[in-house]
Amino acid sequence: MPSDTVIPIEIDLITALEDRGLRKTATRSTIVARIETANDAFTAEQLCRDLPGVGRATVYRTIRHLVDAGALCKLPILDGAPMYSIARVEHHHHTICSKCGTIGEFRDSTVERVMRSLGKEIDGDIVGHRMEIFITCNRCLGISKSGASIA
């Protein structure tokens, strides 16, 4: 599948909160520091477990503010709580492994062309869209990058 080049963007989560009129507090800084060290997508409950000294409501509220600011992506999971990941590229879409939950990001000009075409057929203005494609990732399939099966 041809795709556009993914250009990483620098996301400053604390600045995203401050831009929403929220003060930089020690608790928010702790939450943001944990999010920034996450190697993969995470759930709010995982953050709560990782930060036992931080109130559950504060974790959930901070996540909501970061999602509203566009700094975090909220990803629906087929059989569970939503997962979150840092928005590392401008407008993009996600792949979600239905077995292990690994999240991938992609941009594709074909999707954007379809959206422009739909915009001509829909009575009204499209104000946004998002796409999640559920897959079984190569790791779960047991396939190495070279295409050889991992036994």
Stockholm file with secondary structure:
# STOCKHOLM 1.0

chainA/1-151         MPSDTVIPIEIDLITALEDRGLRKTATRSTIVARIETANDAFTAEQLCRDLPGVGRATVYRTIRHLVDAGALCKLPILDGAPMYSIARVEHHHHTICSKCGTIGEFRDSTVERVMRSLGKEIDGDIVGHRMEIFITCNRCLGISKSGASIA
#=GR chainA/1-151 SS CCCCCCCBCCCCHHHHHHHTTCCCCHHHHHHHHHHHHCSSCBCHHHHHHHCTTSCHHHHHHHHHHHHHTTSEEEECCTTSSCEEEECCBSSCEEEEETTTCCEEEECCHHHHHHHHHHHHHSSSCCCCCCCEEEECCHHHHTBCTTSCBCC
#=GC SS_cons         CCCCCCCBCCCCHHHHHHHTTCCCCHHHHHHHHHHHHCSSCBCHHHHHHHCTTSCHHHHHHHHHHHHHTTSEEEECCTTSSCEEEECCBSSCEEEEETTTCCEEEECCHHHHHHHHHHHHHSSSCCCCCCCEEEECCHHHHTBCTTSCBCC
//
